[in-house]
Amino acid sequence: MVATPIGHLGDISRRGIDTLNHVGIIAAEDTRRTRVLLQHIDHTGCELVSVHEHNEERVGPVLIERMRQGSDIALVSDAGTPLINDPGYLLLQLAWEAGVRVVPIPGACSIITALSVCPIPCQPFRYVGFLSSKPKLRRTQLERWLMMPDALVFLESPHRIRAALADIGDLSARRVMIGREMTKQYESFAVGDAQEVLAQLAETPKGEFVCIIEAAESVTARFDLSHVMTTLLQDLAPTQAAKLAAQICGVRKKEAYELALRLSEGPVAQ
């Protein structure tokens, strides 16, 4: 499993280069993109096999048989570490089941790259891949994950990033960092609340985004739950106030609801 650069071709490791130059077969998500990398490392040539979500069930068993016969195979994705939202999982499973030795060759990963420069609290974090492309389901996912205290890390396409940020702004006061084109010429990051980050985006942004929503602990430190709840209860029923206060302060909805009931009945007992 060979990690490849996420942008800057100089980021491939020496071990990654040596591995690609010595295996007999390279299984690639997109052989055209992989050839660009191979040309960069002066690869002397080996068999390139396409492995993607549409052919993995058919090609996987064939590659396992080739390995049983003595071939070494390197699996690469278009960019970054294999299997992080990339094809190859079935091949990996088949290799383990067949007793084939699986060796990780670590390197670039867009998720870790973004986290390494994130100035907002992001430990611990929950990585959830891509959000749903369906607006209603995306919002439901965000509502559920934002109830958890962990920082939330996800990928988003340029076509949906504005809608995703708008949803985050509606649901939470947590700060956000987004990164795009990392390690490339037009690498850029934006940090702030969701509305501030949204304002920095072009109308038609380009490139895949890594998005990080800060951990709830830091939000709790900046917003007092009792004060927020008291304010919300002036205009909302306890159930609605609890839902919003939980999202604002990064606490469990049950905790917020219990406080809402106590505050609705009278002063909180000291």
C-alpha positions, 0 to 999 in steps of 0.5 A, a space after each residue: 500500500 504505497 502513499 503517493 503525493 497529494 499535489 507536490 510530486 516531491 513529497 513521495 518518500 524514498 521508500 515509496 520510490 524504491 517500492 514502485 521501482 521494484 514491484 512487478 505490478 502496480 495496481 492504480 486507481 487511474 493509470 493515466 495519473 499514475 504514469 505522471 508520477 512514474 515519469 517523475 521518479 524515472 520509473 523503468 517500467 512495469 505492468 500497470 493494472 487499473 483497479 477502481 470501484 467498478 472493476 475491483 470485484 473482477 480484478 481483485 481475485 486475479 491480482 491475488 492469484 498473481 501474488 500467490 504465484 510470486 508477484 509483488 504488487 503495489 497499490 496506489 490511489 490517485 493521490 495520498 494514502 490508499 483506501 482513505 476514501 479510495 478504492 482497494 478495500 476489497 483487494 486488501 481484504 482478499 489479500 489478508 484472507 489469502 495470507 498475503 503479506 500486506 505492507 504499508 508504505 506511509 506518506 502523504 494524506 490530505 486529512 493529516 496534512 490539514 490537521 497539521 496546520 489547523 489553528 483551532 482545537 482539533 483533538 480528538 477528531 472524528 473523520 467521516 469521509 464525504 458528507 452525503 450529496 443529498 441536502 436533507 441527509 447531509 444536514 441530518 448527518 451534521 446535526 448528529 455529529 455536531 452533538 459529539 464533542 470531537 472535532 469533525 473532519 470531512 471531505 467536500 466537493 467544490 460543488 457542495 462546499 458552500 451548501 455544507 458551510 451554510 448548514 454548519 452556520 445554521 447548526 453550530 457556532 463552532 469555528 471551521 477551517 477549510 483547506 484546498 489544493 494543499 501542497 500545490 501552487 494555489 494552496 489555500 486555507 480559511 479559518 473562522 465561523 462558517 459564515 466568515 469562511 463562506 464569505 472567503 470562498 469564490 462563487 464557484 470554488 475549485 478543488 476538493 476541500 478538507 474541512 475541520 470543525 473545532 472540538 466542542 470542548 473549546 466552544 464550551 469554554 467560550 459559551 456558558 451553558 446556563 447563560 445561553 439557555 436562559 437567553 434562548 428560553 426567553 423565546 423558545 420552548 425547552 425542547 427547542 432551546 435545549 437543541 440549540 444550546 447543545 449545539 452552541 455549547 458542545 454538550 449532550 442534548 440530554 444535559 441541555 434539556 435537563 437544564 432547560 427544564 430546571 430553568 423553566 421551573 425557576 432558579 437553578 438550586 445552588 
